[in-house]
């Protein structure tokens, strides 16, 4: 039978705790420096203009941000990957809210790195033919909007923007809750348009 000394036990636990803290420090730093911890584009920044393949109701077309902004504000939401659980839930929520956005003069468009054939199906099955989803397979627009996922820069993180007709970012929301993106952007468009 061995003697257990309190000092040894406390010392062991304390040094183990220090080792854990040292090991966790880089992970904590990475989380704090991730896109979710830092704002992407800031309110007041100029939103990059782009033209890219998109789909609505299963049909492909060229989405032009500048032309769309002439009609009213744009809700541009980035999502990681079509047909994944969270992204499908978010698409359903935006589809349900699209008539309310339209009543305020706003256009909703989603964007991911998925290819256009995948998004043609997604625009019908998940987006319920209500709004366009844009394809950015090279992640050029994703990077321009500072919306890259920390773990995979080719993929978008879950970030939503409201862009005013003047081309300025009016609202930014980042977070993992798909429904909150719809609620927050809808409230921001209402404040922006007064409708």
NUTI-563824 format. One line per field, with one value per residue: residue number from 1; y, z, x of N, C-alpha, C in turn. Coordinates in Angstrom, 1 decimal, padded with zeros to 4 digits, m for minus. Example, Ala and Ser with C-alpha at 12.3 -4.5 7.8 and 13.67 -1.06 7.14 Angstrom:
2
i	1|2;
nnorth	m005.7|m002.2;
nup	007.8|007.1;
neast	013.2|012.8;
canorth	m004.5|m001.1;
caup	007.8|007.1;
caeast	012.3|013.7;
cnorth	m003.3|000.0;
cup	007.8|007.9;
ceast	013.2|012.9;
This chain:
195
i	1|2|3|4|5|6|7|8|9|10|11|12|13|14|15|16|17|18|19|20|21|22|23|24|25|26|27|28|29|30|31|32|33|34|35|36|37|38|39|40|41|42|43|44|45|46|47|48|49|50|51|52|53|54|55|56|57|58|59|60|61|62|63|64|65|66|67|68|69|70|71|72|73|74|75|76|77|78|79|80|81|82|83|84|85|86|87|88|89|90|91|92|93|94|95|96|97|98|99|100|101|102|103|104|105|106|107|108|109|110|111|112|113|114|115|116|117|118|119|120|121|122|123|124|125|126|127|128|129|130|131|132|133|134|135|136|137|138|139|140|141|142|143|144|145|146|147|148|149|150|151|152|153|154|155|156|157|158|159|160|161|162|163|164|165|166|167|168|169|170|171|172|173|174|175|176|177|178|179|180|181|182|183|184|185|186|187|188|189|190|191|192|193|194|195;
nnorth	m001.2|002.1|005.4|008.2|011.4|014.6|016.9|015.9|015.1|017.5|019.0|017.4|017.6|020.4|020.9|019.3|020.8|023.2|022.2|021.5|024.0|025.3|023.7|024.2|026.8|027.6|026.6|028.1|030.6|030.4|030.1|032.6|034.2|033.4|033.6|033.7|035.0|037.4|040.3|040.2|041.8|045.2|047.2|049.9|049.5|049.3|047.1|044.4|044.3|041.9|039.4|036.3|032.8|031.6|030.2|029.8|028.4|026.0|026.8|028.1|031.2|034.4|036.0|039.4|041.6|044.5|045.2|044.1|045.6|048.0|047.6|047.5|046.9|044.2|041.0|039.2|036.0|033.8|030.4|027.2|024.6|023.1|021.1|020.1|019.6|022.0|024.1|023.5|023.8|026.6|027.5|026.8|028.4|031.0|030.8|030.7|033.3|035.0|036.2|038.3|039.8|040.6|042.2|044.4|045.4|044.1|041.9|038.5|036.5|033.5|032.2|029.9|027.6|025.6|023.8|024.9|023.1|021.5|023.6|024.3|022.2|022.5|025.0|024.5|022.3|022.9|025.7|026.1|027.3|030.0|032.0|033.1|031.2|031.5|030.5|029.9|028.5|028.8|030.4|033.2|035.4|034.8|035.1|037.8|039.0|038.4|036.0|033.5|030.2|029.3|026.8|025.7|027.5|027.6|027.1|028.7|030.5|030.8|033.6|036.6|039.3|042.6|044.7|048.0|050.0|051.8|050.4|049.9|048.1|047.4|045.9|043.1|039.7|037.1|033.7|030.4|029.6|029.0|030.0|032.4|034.0|034.7|036.0|038.2|039.5|040.2|042.0|044.0|044.8|045.8|048.0|049.5|050.1|051.0|049.7;
nup	000.0|m000.9|000.3|000.1|m000.5|000.3|m000.8|m003.1|m004.6|m005.0|m006.3|m008.6|m009.8|m010.2|m011.9|m014.1|m014.8|m015.6|m017.9|m019.5|m019.8|m021.3|m023.6|m024.5|m025.2|m027.9|m029.4|m028.3|m029.0|m031.8|m032.1|m031.2|m033.1|m035.3|m038.2|m037.0|m034.7|m035.4|m037.1|m040.4|m043.4|m042.5|m041.2|m043.2|m044.9|m048.4|m050.4|m052.3|m055.8|m058.0|m060.6|m061.2|m061.8|m061.1|m059.6|m059.8|m058.9|m060.2|m062.6|m064.4|m064.3|m064.8|m062.1|m061.1|m059.0|m059.0|m060.8|m059.4|m057.1|m057.9|m057.9|m055.2|m051.7|m050.9|m049.5|m048.8|m048.2|m047.0|m047.1|m045.9|m047.4|m049.8|m049.3|m046.8|m043.3|m041.6|m043.6|m045.3|m043.6|m043.2|m045.8|m046.1|m044.2|m045.1|m047.5|m046.7|m045.6|m047.8|m049.3|m047.4|m047.3|m050.0|m050.0|m048.7|m050.6|m050.9|m052.1|m051.8|m051.8|m051.8|m051.2|m052.0|m052.3|m053.9|m057.0|m060.0|m061.0|m058.8|m057.2|m058.8|m058.3|m055.5|m055.4|m056.0|m054.4|m051.7|m051.4|m052.3|m054.7|m054.3|m054.0|m055.3|m055.6|m055.5|m057.3|m056.3|m057.0|m057.0|m054.9|m055.0|m054.6|m052.1|m050.6|m051.2|m049.7|m047.3|m046.1|m045.8|m044.4|m041.5|m041.1|m043.7|m046.3|m048.9|m048.6|m047.6|m044.6|m042.2|m042.8|m043.0|m044.9|m045.1|m047.7|m048.8|m051.2|m052.0|m052.2|m049.9|m047.0|m044.7|m042.6|m040.7|m039.9|m038.0|m037.2|m035.9|m035.9|m038.1|m038.3|m036.9|m038.6|m040.6|m039.0|m038.0|m040.3|m041.6|m039.7|m039.9|m042.6|m042.4|m040.7|m042.4|m044.6|m043.6|m043.9;
neast	000.9|000.6|001.6|m000.4|000.2|m001.0|000.1|001.5|m000.6|m002.1|m000.1|000.2|m002.3|m002.4|m000.2|m001.0|m003.3|m002.1|m000.8|m002.9|m004.1|m002.1|m002.1|m004.6|m004.6|m003.7|m005.9|m008.0|m007.2|m007.4|m010.1|m011.0|m010.0|m011.3|m013.6|m016.1|m015.7|m014.7|m015.9|m017.0|m017.2|m017.7|m020.4|m021.3|m019.2|m018.3|m020.1|m018.8|m019.3|m020.6|m021.0|m022.4|m023.0|m026.3|m029.2|m032.8|m035.8|m035.0|m033.8|m031.1|m029.3|m027.6|m026.6|m026.6|m025.2|m025.1|m027.2|m029.3|m029.4|m030.4|m033.1|m033.7|m032.9|m030.6|m030.5|m028.0|m027.0|m024.6|m023.8|m022.6|m022.8|m024.9|m027.8|m027.1|m027.9|m028.2|m028.0|m030.1|m032.3|m032.0|m032.4|m035.1|m036.3|m035.6|m037.0|m039.7|m039.8|m039.4|m041.6|m042.2|m039.9|m039.9|m042.2|m041.1|m039.5|m037.1|m034.5|m033.7|m030.8|m028.9|m025.6|m023.1|m020.2|m021.0|m021.5|m023.3|m025.2|m025.8|m026.9|m029.1|m030.9|m031.1|m032.3|m034.9|m035.7|m034.9|m035.0|m037.5|m038.4|m038.4|m036.4|m033.2|m030.1|m026.7|m023.8|m020.4|m017.9|m015.1|m014.7|m014.3|m016.1|m017.0|m014.6|m014.2|m016.2|m015.4|m016.2|m015.3|m015.0|m013.2|m012.0|m012.1|m011.2|m012.3|m014.9|m018.0|m018.7|m021.4|m022.8|m024.6|m025.7|m027.1|m027.6|m027.7|m029.4|m027.5|m025.2|m023.8|m022.9|m025.3|m026.1|m024.9|m024.8|m023.6|m023.5|m024.5|m027.1|m029.6|m032.3|m032.1|m030.6|m032.5|m034.5|m033.0|m032.0|m034.4|m035.5|m033.6|m033.9|m036.4|m036.0|m034.3|m035.9|m038.3|m040.7;
canorth	000.0|003.3|006.5|009.3|012.7|015.7|017.8|015.3|015.1|018.8|019.3|016.7|018.3|021.8|020.8|018.8|021.9|024.1|021.6|021.6|025.4|025.6|023.0|024.8|028.2|027.8|026.4|029.2|031.8|030.1|030.4|034.0|034.8|032.8|034.5|033.9|035.9|038.7|040.7|040.1|043.2|046.0|048.1|051.1|049.1|049.1|045.7|044.1|043.9|040.6|038.7|034.9|031.9|031.4|029.4|030.0|027.5|025.0|027.4|028.9|032.6|035.2|037.0|040.6|042.4|045.9|045.3|043.8|046.7|049.1|047.3|047.6|046.3|042.8|040.2|038.2|035.2|032.8|029.1|026.3|023.5|022.7|019.8|019.7|019.9|023.5|024.9|023.2|024.5|028.0|027.8|026.7|029.6|032.2|030.6|031.2|034.7|035.7|037.2|039.4|040.6|041.2|043.3|045.5|045.8|043.5|040.6|037.5|035.6|032.7|031.9|028.8|027.2|024.5|024.0|025.4|021.9|021.2|024.7|024.2|021.3|023.1|026.1|024.0|021.4|023.5|027.1|026.1|028.2|031.4|032.9|032.6|030.8|031.8|029.5|030.5|027.4|029.3|031.2|034.6|036.3|034.4|035.8|039.3|039.4|038.0|035.0|032.1|029.4|029.2|025.4|025.4|028.8|027.4|027.1|029.9|030.4|031.2|035.0|037.2|040.8|043.4|045.7|049.0|050.4|052.6|049.5|049.9|047.1|048.0|045.0|041.9|038.8|035.8|032.7|029.1|029.4|029.4|030.9|033.7|034.8|035.2|037.0|039.4|040.3|040.8|043.2|045.0|045.4|046.7|049.3|050.2|050.5|051.6|049.0;
caup	000.0|m001.0|000.9|m000.7|000.2|m000.3|m001.6|m004.4|m005.4|m005.4|m007.3|m009.8|m010.4|m010.6|m013.1|m015.1|m015.2|m016.4|m019.2|m020.2|m020.2|m022.3|m024.8|m025.0|m025.6|m029.4|m029.8|m027.9|m029.9|m033.2|m032.1|m031.0|m034.4|m036.4|m038.7|m036.2|m033.6|m036.0|m038.1|m041.8|m043.8|m041.5|m041.5|m043.8|m046.0|m049.8|m050.7|m053.6|m056.9|m058.7|m061.4|m061.0|m062.1|m060.0|m060.0|m059.0|m059.5|m061.1|m063.8|m064.2|m064.9|m064.3|m061.0|m061.2|m057.8|m059.3|m061.4|m058.4|m056.1|m058.5|m057.5|m053.8|m050.9|m051.1|m048.4|m049.3|m047.1|m047.3|m046.4|m046.2|m048.4|m050.1|m048.9|m045.4|m042.4|m041.3|m044.8|m045.8|m042.6|m043.4|m047.0|m045.8|m043.4|m046.0|m048.5|m046.0|m045.4|m049.0|m049.6|m046.5|m047.8|m051.3|m049.7|m048.3|m051.7|m050.8|m052.8|m051.1|m052.6|m051.0|m052.0|m051.5|m053.2|m054.7|m058.5|m060.4|m061.1|m057.4|m056.8|m059.5|m057.5|m054.2|m055.5|m056.0|m053.2|m050.4|m051.5|m052.7|m055.9|m053.8|m054.2|m056.0|m054.9|m056.4|m057.2|m056.3|m056.8|m056.8|m053.6|m055.2|m053.9|m050.7|m050.1|m051.3|m048.6|m046.0|m045.6|m045.8|m043.2|m041.0|m041.3|m045.2|m046.9|m050.1|m048.2|m046.9|m043.2|m042.2|m042.6|m043.7|m045.1|m045.8|m048.5|m049.2|m052.7|m052.3|m052.3|m048.6|m046.0|m043.7|m041.4|m040.7|m038.8|m038.1|m036.1|m036.4|m035.9|m039.4|m038.1|m036.4|m039.8|m041.2|m038.1|m037.9|m041.6|m041.8|m038.9|m040.5|m043.8|m041.9|m040.2|m043.5|m045.6|m042.9|m044.3;
caeast	000.0|001.4|001.1|m000.9|000.4|m001.8|001.0|001.7|m001.9|m002.4|000.9|m000.1|m003.5|m002.0|000.7|m001.9|m004.2|m001.3|m000.5|m004.2|m004.3|m001.1|m002.5|m005.8|m004.4|m003.8|m007.3|m008.8|m006.8|m007.9|m011.5|m011.2|m009.6|m012.1|m014.6|m017.3|m015.4|m014.4|m016.9|m016.6|m017.3|m018.3|m021.5|m020.7|m018.3|m018.9|m020.3|m018.3|m020.2|m020.2|m021.9|m022.0|m024.1|m027.2|m030.4|m034.0|m036.8|m034.4|m033.3|m029.8|m029.2|m026.5|m027.0|m025.8|m025.5|m025.3|m028.5|m030.3|m029.4|m031.2|m034.5|m034.0|m031.9|m030.3|m030.1|m027.0|m026.6|m023.6|m024.0|m021.5|m023.0|m026.2|m028.3|m026.7|m029.0|m028.4|m028.2|m031.5|m033.2|m031.9|m033.1|m036.6|m036.7|m035.6|m038.1|m040.9|m039.8|m039.1|m042.7|m042.2|m038.8|m040.3|m043.1|m040.3|m038.7|m035.7|m034.2|m032.9|m030.0|m028.0|m024.4|m022.2|m019.2|m021.5|m021.6|m024.6|m026.1|m026.3|m027.8|m030.4|m031.8|m031.3|m033.2|m036.2|m036.0|m034.7|m035.4|m038.9|m038.6|m038.7|m035.3|m032.0|m028.9|m025.6|m022.7|m019.1|m017.0|m013.7|m014.8|m013.9|m017.0|m016.9|m013.4|m014.4|m017.1|m014.7|m017.1|m014.7|m014.9|m011.8|m011.6|m012.0|m011.4|m013.1|m016.4|m018.5|m019.2|m022.8|m022.8|m025.7|m025.5|m028.2|m026.9|m028.6|m029.3|m026.3|m024.1|m023.1|m023.3|m026.2|m026.3|m024.1|m025.1|m022.9|m023.9|m024.8|m028.6|m030.2|m033.5|m031.7|m030.2|m033.7|m035.1|m032.1|m032.0|m035.7|m035.6|m032.7|m034.5|m037.6|m035.4|m033.8|m036.9|m039.4|m041.9;
cnorth	001.2|004.5|007.6|010.6|013.8|016.6|017.3|015.4|016.5|019.3|018.7|017.3|019.7|021.7|020.3|020.0|022.9|023.5|021.7|023.0|025.7|024.9|023.6|026.2|028.4|027.6|027.6|030.4|031.6|030.5|031.9|034.7|034.3|033.9|034.7|034.9|037.3|039.1|040.5|041.5|044.0|046.8|049.4|050.8|049.1|047.6|045.4|043.7|042.7|040.2|037.2|034.0|031.7|030.6|029.8|029.1|026.5|025.5|028.3|030.2|033.2|036.2|038.2|041.5|043.8|046.1|045.1|044.9|047.9|048.9|047.5|046.9|044.8|042.2|039.1|037.3|034.1|031.6|028.1|025.3|023.2|021.3|019.3|020.2|021.4|024.3|024.7|023.9|026.0|028.4|027.7|028.0|030.9|032.1|031.1|032.7|035.6|036.6|038.4|040.3|041.3|042.4|044.6|046.0|045.1|042.2|039.7|036.7|034.8|032.5|030.8|028.5|026.1|024.8|024.4|024.2|021.5|022.3|024.8|023.3|021.9|024.2|025.7|023.2|022.1|025.0|027.2|027.1|029.6|032.4|032.3|032.2|030.9|030.8|030.3|029.4|027.7|030.1|032.6|035.6|036.0|035.1|037.3|039.8|038.9|037.0|033.6|031.5|029.2|027.8|025.1|026.7|028.7|027.5|028.4|029.6|030.9|032.7|035.6|038.7|041.4|044.5|046.7|049.3|051.2|051.7|049.3|048.7|047.8|047.2|043.7|041.0|037.5|034.9|031.4|028.8|029.9|030.3|032.3|034.6|035.5|036.3|038.3|040.2|040.9|042.0|044.3|045.6|046.3|048.0|050.2|050.8|051.2|050.9|047.9;
cup	000.0|m000.2|m000.1|000.1|m000.5|m001.2|m003.0|m005.2|m005.9|m006.5|m008.6|m010.5|m010.9|m011.9|m014.3|m015.7|m016.0|m017.8|m020.1|m020.7|m021.4|m023.6|m025.4|m025.5|m027.1|m029.9|m029.5|m028.8|m031.3|m033.2|m032.0|m032.3|m035.6|m037.0|m037.8|m035.0|m034.1|m037.0|m039.4|m042.3|m042.7|m042.0|m042.0|m044.9|m047.3|m050.0|m052.1|m054.6|m057.5|m059.6|m061.4|m061.4|m060.9|m060.5|m059.1|m059.7|m060.5|m062.3|m063.5|m064.9|m064.3|m063.3|m061.1|m060.0|m058.1|m059.9|m060.3|m057.4|m056.6|m058.2|m056.1|m053.0|m051.2|m049.8|m049.0|m048.1|m047.7|m046.5|m046.8|m047.4|m048.6|m049.7|m047.6|m044.5|m042.1|m042.5|m045.4|m044.9|m042.9|m044.7|m046.9|m045.1|m044.3|m047.1|m047.9|m045.8|m046.6|m049.4|m048.7|m046.9|m049.1|m051.0|m049.2|m049.4|m051.8|m051.6|m051.9|m052.1|m051.6|m051.8|m051.2|m052.6|m054.1|m056.2|m058.8|m060.6|m059.8|m056.9|m057.6|m058.8|m056.2|m054.3|m055.5|m054.7|m051.9|m050.3|m051.9|m053.8|m055.5|m054.0|m054.8|m055.1|m055.9|m056.2|m057.3|m056.0|m056.5|m055.5|m053.8|m054.5|m052.4|m050.0|m050.1|m050.2|m047.3|m045.3|m045.6|m044.4|m042.8|m041.3|m042.8|m045.9|m048.3|m049.8|m047.5|m045.5|m043.3|m041.8|m043.5|m043.7|m045.6|m046.4|m049.0|m050.7|m053.0|m052.3|m051.0|m047.7|m044.9|m042.4|m041.7|m039.6|m039.1|m036.9|m036.7|m036.5|m037.2|m039.2|m037.7|m037.6|m040.4|m040.3|m038.1|m039.2|m041.9|m041.0|m039.4|m041.7|m043.4|m041.4|m041.4|m044.4|m044.9|m043.3|m043.4;
ceast	000.9|000.8|000.7|m000.7|m000.4|m001.0|001.2|000.5|m002.2|m001.4|000.6|m001.3|m003.2|m001.2|m000.1|m002.8|m003.4|m001.0|m001.7|m004.4|m003.4|m001.6|m003.7|m005.7|m004.4|m005.2|m008.2|m008.5|m007.4|m009.4|m011.8|m010.8|m010.3|m013.0|m015.8|m017.0|m015.1|m015.5|m016.2|m016.5|m018.1|m019.5|m020.8|m019.7|m019.0|m018.9|m019.7|m019.4|m019.7|m021.3|m021.4|m023.2|m025.0|m028.4|m031.6|m035.0|m036.2|m033.8|m032.1|m030.0|m028.0|m027.0|m026.0|m026.1|m025.8|m026.7|m029.6|m030.5|m030.3|m032.7|m034.8|m032.8|m031.8|m029.9|m029.3|m026.6|m025.7|m023.9|m023.0|m021.7|m024.4|m026.5|m027.7|m027.8|m029.3|m028.7|m029.6|m032.5|m033.2|m032.6|m034.6|m037.0|m036.7|m036.7|m039.5|m041.0|m039.7|m040.3|m042.6|m041.0|m039.2|m041.3|m042.4|m039.4|m037.3|m035.7|m033.4|m032.1|m029.0|m026.8|m023.6|m021.2|m019.8|m021.6|m023.1|m025.6|m026.7|m027.3|m029.1|m031.4|m032.1|m032.3|m034.7|m036.6|m035.9|m035.3|m036.9|m039.3|m038.8|m037.7|m034.1|m030.9|m027.8|m024.4|m021.3|m018.1|m015.6|m013.6|m014.3|m014.8|m017.0|m015.7|m013.6|m015.3|m016.6|m015.6|m016.6|m014.7|m013.5|m011.2|m011.3|m012.3|m012.2|m014.6|m016.7|m018.8|m020.7|m022.8|m023.9|m025.4|m026.8|m027.4|m027.9|m028.4|m028.1|m025.1|m023.3|m023.7|m024.1|m026.3|m025.5|m024.6|m024.3|m023.3|m024.3|m026.3|m029.2|m031.4|m033.2|m031.3|m031.5|m034.3|m034.3|m032.1|m033.3|m035.9|m034.7|m033.3|m035.7|m037.1|m034.9|m034.8|m038.1|m040.7|m042.2;
